[in-house]
Structures are given as C-alpha cells and as structure tokens.
Amino acid sequence: MRQGRLGEPAETDSGTVPGMPKGMRTGRLAGRTEWLLRCGVWAGPVFAAVFLAEGAVRDGYRPLRHPVSSLALGPRGWIQAANFAVAGAACLAGATGLRLAGDCPGGSRRAGPAMIAAAGAGLICSAAFRTDPIGGYPPGAPDPGAGSSRAGTAHNLAAIPVFFGLPAAAACYGWRSWRAGQPLGFTVGCAATAVAMPATMALAAAGFAQPSGLGRFGGLFQRASIITGFAWLTAVSARALQQALPGTDGTS
C-alpha cells in the first residue's frame, strides 16, 4: 500500500483506494490495460519501420544479405540500438497488458505473456550487446571468422528468446483458443506463426553462414521471420484490446 498525500486515502499496490467504488476501480485497471496493449500493438510496426528505413539508406548495407542487427554497427548504429531497446520495452508492456487481459476469451493467462516478455528482454539485451561484423558490413570491417567477440556471443544468445519466445507464445495462444472454441482463423494464424517464424529464421541462420547461394538472402529470411512474429503480436494485442474495451462482446 502506498501512502496518499495529506488528506487523501492511501492507495494499494493494485492501484485502487480502499472504499473506491468497484466501477471506478475497474475503469482504472481497464485504462492501464488498454495503454499496455496499445504498446503491444505498435511494437512491431515501429520496430520494422525503423530497420527497413535504415536498411534502405545505409551505405554498403544490403538488406537482402545482412542481418538487422548489423544496423547497430557503424556511426549510425545508435539508431538501431535504440530501436531494439524501444521495441523490447514495448514488448514488455504489451506482455503485461496481455497478462492483465488473460481472462478474455482465447487469452493465455501466464505462459503466452511470459514468452512475449522474454522476447522483449532479449531485444533489450540485443541493444546492450552489439553483433559482430558479417558479410562485409560495415565496409572495411573483417568478418570474425570462426571466432566471435564476447559482445557478439551475448548478442546471439539474446536473440534466442526473441526468435523462439514469440512462436512459443503463438503456440500457447493457438492451443488455448482452440480449446476455448474460438474462431478458427485466429487459431490457424497462431499455428502458422509458431511454424513460420522459427522456420524462416533457420533459413536465415543457414544463409548468414554462407558467402554465396542461400547467403545472398539471409537478411530477407530474417526479415520475414521478424515481421511474421511481430505481426502476430500486433494481431493478438489488438484482439485483446478489442475484447477488453467496454461495450464489446469479445467474439471477434
């Protein structure tokens, strides 16, 4: 419980005041949940818009070939580093909103939001640890070869909860939605995300390890993986938002 200002009642940790009417407490909680879910809705579009725009204007950077993380290297690297951090924070906020909205039809009470939060934490760690140069970017930087720097290794480890956390969350939501008898379209979308995101990332990883052939499209496969996962996060956050808003029946 937090102490209120002089003459005002103390506020509990849940954000309510003892004696506050139930409707007012519900409205305050709904307002916080709505704001958090909107963070989840916009996490992907903002994240993708920044790395697509940066990739299009960087000298020597080839979006089809190079990973998104390479944008965090060079003089303008701070832009992508900030993009990682903001997207990670938005994912954490969205995960909290989904946890609070867990009673909505088809929601996943704990496992799904926890996986999304893990992805958000991975993005924040990706901002803290820069990847190693690869594929000739930044221009003039040598590839690390068989070895990696400590920062590069930490960055690669931080990517694990991102590329496996979101598809795992999609699988959780899809399973819960199917068991709850929700519309088949949402269940199929979750299942497709759970399969497509790790599959395209596996192709990207194989491409990054090759100087030619599949390697020419490593960046394309990675972007497909990222956009797939974050498009699902936008969809599930928007769906939970619609169900949580007053006056909706939650059947969408």
C-alpha positions as CSV (number, residue, x, y, z in Angstrom):
1,M,0.0,0.0,0.0
2,R,1.3,3.5,-1.0
3,Q,0.7,6.4,1.4
4,G,-1.5,9.1,-0.1
5,R,-0.9,12.8,0.1
6,L,-2.1,14.6,3.2
7,G,-5.8,14.4,3.5
8,E,-6.1,11.6,0.8
9,P,-6.6,7.9,1.4
10,A,-3.7,5.5,0.8
11,E,-3.5,3.6,-2.5
12,T,-3.0,-0.1,-2.6
13,D,-0.4,-1.8,-4.8
14,S,-3.1,-2.7,-7.3
15,G,-3.7,1.0,-8.0
16,T,-7.0,1.2,-6.1
17,V,-8.1,3.1,-3.0
18,P,-9.9,1.3,-0.2
19,G,-13.6,2.2,-0.4
20,M,-13.3,3.2,-4.0
21,P,-16.5,2.1,-5.9
22,K,-16.0,-1.1,-7.9
23,G,-16.8,0.5,-11.2
24,M,-14.1,3.2,-10.7
25,R,-11.5,0.5,-9.8
26,T,-12.4,-1.5,-12.9
27,G,-12.2,1.6,-15.0
28,R,-8.7,2.5,-13.7
29,L,-7.5,-1.0,-14.4
30,A,-9.0,-1.1,-17.8
31,G,-7.3,2.2,-18.7
32,R,-3.9,0.8,-17.7
33,T,-4.5,-2.4,-19.6
34,E,-5.6,-0.5,-22.7
35,W,-2.4,1.6,-22.7
36,L,-0.2,-1.5,-22.2
37,L,-2.0,-3.4,-25.0
38,R,-1.5,-0.4,-27.4
39,C,2.2,-0.7,-26.7
40,G,2.0,-4.3,-27.9
41,V,0.0,-3.3,-31.0
42,W,2.6,-0.7,-32.0
43,A,5.8,-2.6,-31.0
44,G,6.1,-4.5,-34.3
45,P,5.1,-1.7,-36.8
46,V,7.5,0.8,-35.3
47,F,10.4,-1.7,-35.0
48,A,10.0,-2.9,-38.6
49,A,9.6,0.6,-40.0
50,V,12.9,1.8,-38.4
51,F,15.0,-1.2,-39.5
52,L,13.5,-1.2,-43.0
53,A,14.1,2.6,-43.4
54,E,17.6,2.4,-42.0
55,G,18.5,-0.6,-44.2
56,A,17.4,1.3,-47.3
57,V,19.7,4.2,-46.8
58,R,22.9,2.8,-45.2
59,D,25.9,2.9,-47.4
60,G,27.3,-0.6,-48.1
61,Y,24.3,-2.3,-46.3
62,R,22.4,-4.9,-48.3
63,P,19.0,-5.7,-46.7
64,L,18.7,-9.0,-48.6
65,R,22.1,-10.2,-47.3
66,H,22.8,-8.6,-44.0
67,P,21.1,-9.2,-40.6
68,V,19.0,-6.5,-39.0
69,S,21.5,-6.5,-36.1
70,S,24.3,-5.2,-38.3
71,L,22.5,-1.9,-38.4
72,A,23.6,-1.4,-34.9
73,L,27.2,-1.1,-36.1
74,G,28.9,2.0,-37.5
75,P,28.4,5.7,-36.9
76,R,24.6,5.4,-37.1
77,G,24.4,2.3,-35.1
78,W,22.8,4.0,-32.1
79,I,19.6,4.3,-34.1
80,Q,19.1,0.5,-34.4
81,A,20.3,0.0,-30.8
82,A,17.6,2.4,-29.6
83,N,15.2,0.6,-31.9
84,F,16.0,-2.6,-30.1
85,A,15.5,-1.0,-26.7
86,V,12.2,0.7,-27.5
87,A,10.8,-2.4,-29.2
88,G,11.8,-4.5,-26.2
89,A,10.2,-2.1,-23.7
90,A,7.0,-2.1,-25.8
91,C,7.0,-5.9,-25.8
92,L,7.3,-6.0,-22.1
93,A,4.5,-3.5,-21.8
94,G,2.3,-5.5,-24.2
95,A,3.0,-8.7,-22.3
96,T,1.9,-7.1,-19.1
97,G,-1.3,-5.9,-20.8
98,L,-2.0,-9.4,-22.2
99,R,-1.4,-10.8,-18.7
100,L,-4.0,-8.4,-17.3
101,A,-6.4,-9.3,-20.1
102,G,-5.9,-13.0,-19.6
103,D,-9.5,-13.6,-18.7
104,C,-10.5,-12.6,-22.2
105,P,-11.8,-15.5,-24.4
106,G,-8.9,-17.2,-26.0
107,G,-6.4,-15.4,-23.8
108,S,-3.3,-17.2,-22.3
109,R,-3.1,-16.4,-18.6
110,R,0.6,-16.8,-18.0
111,A,2.6,-18.8,-20.4
112,G,1.9,-16.7,-23.5
113,P,2.6,-13.3,-21.9
114,A,5.7,-14.7,-20.2
115,M,7.1,-15.8,-23.6
116,I,6.4,-12.4,-25.1
117,A,8.1,-10.7,-22.1
118,A,11.2,-13.0,-22.7
119,A,11.3,-11.7,-26.3
120,G,11.2,-8.1,-25.0
121,A,14.0,-8.8,-22.6
122,G,16.0,-10.4,-25.5
123,L,15.5,-7.2,-27.6
124,I,16.8,-5.0,-24.7
125,C,19.8,-7.2,-24.3
126,S,20.4,-7.0,-28.1
127,A,20.6,-3.2,-27.7
128,A,23.2,-3.6,-25.0
129,F,25.5,-6.0,-26.9
130,R,26.4,-5.3,-30.5
131,T,26.7,-8.1,-33.0
132,D,30.0,-8.8,-34.9
133,P,30.6,-7.6,-38.4
134,I,29.4,-10.1,-41.1
135,G,29.3,-10.2,-44.9
136,G,31.5,-7.2,-45.3
137,Y,29.4,-4.8,-43.3
138,P,30.4,-2.2,-42.0
139,P,32.5,-1.6,-45.1
140,G,36.1,-2.5,-44.4
141,A,35.4,-4.5,-41.3
142,P,36.8,-8.0,-41.4
143,D,34.5,-11.0,-40.6
144,P,35.3,-12.6,-37.3
145,G,35.7,-15.9,-39.0
146,A,35.2,-18.9,-36.7
147,G,35.5,-16.9,-33.6
148,S,33.2,-14.3,-32.1
149,S,33.7,-11.5,-29.6
150,R,32.1,-11.7,-26.2
151,A,29.6,-9.0,-27.1
152,G,28.8,-10.8,-30.3
153,T,28.2,-14.0,-28.4
154,A,26.0,-12.3,-25.9
155,H,24.0,-10.7,-28.7
156,N,23.4,-14.0,-30.4
157,L,22.3,-15.5,-27.1
158,A,19.9,-12.6,-26.6
159,A,18.3,-13.4,-29.9
160,I,17.2,-16.9,-28.7
161,P,14.2,-15.7,-26.6
162,V,13.1,-13.4,-29.4
163,F,13.0,-15.9,-32.2
164,F,11.7,-18.7,-30.0
165,G,9.7,-16.8,-27.5
166,L,7.2,-15.2,-30.0
167,P,6.4,-18.5,-31.8
168,A,6.1,-20.3,-28.4
169,A,3.7,-17.6,-27.3
170,A,1.7,-18.0,-30.6
171,A,1.5,-21.8,-29.9
172,C,0.2,-21.1,-26.4
173,Y,-2.5,-18.7,-27.6
174,G,-3.4,-21.0,-30.5
175,W,-3.8,-24.0,-28.2
176,R,-5.9,-22.1,-25.7
177,S,-8.0,-20.5,-28.4
178,W,-8.7,-23.9,-30.0
179,R,-9.7,-25.4,-26.6
180,A,-12.0,-22.5,-25.9
181,G,-13.7,-23.0,-29.2
182,Q,-12.7,-19.5,-30.6
183,P,-12.9,-18.6,-34.3
184,L,-10.7,-21.0,-36.3
185,G,-8.9,-18.1,-38.1
186,F,-7.2,-16.9,-35.0
187,T,-6.1,-20.5,-34.1
188,V,-4.7,-21.1,-37.6
189,G,-2.9,-17.7,-37.5
190,C,-1.2,-18.7,-34.3
191,A,-0.2,-22.1,-35.6
192,A,1.2,-20.6,-38.8
193,T,3.3,-18.1,-36.8
194,A,4.5,-20.8,-34.5
195,V,5.9,-22.7,-37.5
196,A,6.8,-19.9,-39.9
197,M,8.9,-17.7,-37.6
198,P,11.5,-20.4,-36.5
199,A,11.5,-21.9,-40.0
200,T,12.4,-18.7,-41.7
201,M,14.9,-17.9,-39.0
202,A,16.6,-21.3,-39.6
203,L,16.9,-20.4,-43.3
204,A,18.4,-17.0,-42.3
205,A,20.9,-18.6,-40.0
206,A,22.0,-21.0,-42.7
207,G,22.2,-18.1,-45.1
208,F,24.4,-16.0,-42.8
209,A,26.9,-18.9,-42.6
210,Q,27.3,-18.9,-46.4
211,P,29.1,-16.3,-48.6
212,S,27.0,-17.2,-51.6
213,G,23.9,-19.2,-52.6
214,L,21.5,-19.0,-49.8
215,G,23.7,-16.5,-48.1
216,R,22.5,-13.8,-50.6
217,F,19.1,-13.9,-49.0
218,G,19.9,-14.4,-45.3
219,G,18.7,-10.9,-44.5
220,L,15.5,-11.4,-46.4
221,F,14.7,-14.6,-44.5
222,Q,15.4,-12.9,-41.2
223,R,13.1,-10.0,-42.0
224,A,10.4,-12.4,-43.0
225,S,10.8,-14.1,-39.6
226,I,10.8,-10.9,-37.6
227,I,7.8,-9.4,-39.4
228,T,5.8,-12.7,-39.1
229,G,6.4,-12.7,-35.3
230,F,5.7,-9.1,-34.7
231,A,2.6,-9.1,-37.0
232,W,1.2,-11.8,-34.8
233,L,2.0,-9.8,-31.7
234,T,0.2,-6.8,-33.2
235,A,-2.8,-9.0,-34.0
236,V,-3.1,-10.7,-30.6
237,S,-2.7,-7.4,-28.8
238,A,-5.3,-5.7,-31.0
239,R,-7.7,-8.6,-30.4
240,A,-7.2,-8.5,-26.6
241,L,-7.6,-4.7,-26.8
242,Q,-10.9,-5.0,-28.6
243,Q,-12.2,-7.6,-26.2
244,A,-11.1,-5.6,-23.2
245,L,-12.8,-2.4,-24.3
246,P,-16.2,-1.7,-22.7
247,G,-19.2,-2.5,-25.0
248,T,-17.5,-5.2,-27.0
249,D,-18.7,-8.8,-26.9
250,G,-15.2,-10.4,-27.3
251,T,-16.3,-12.6,-30.2
252,S,-14.0,-11.2,-32.8
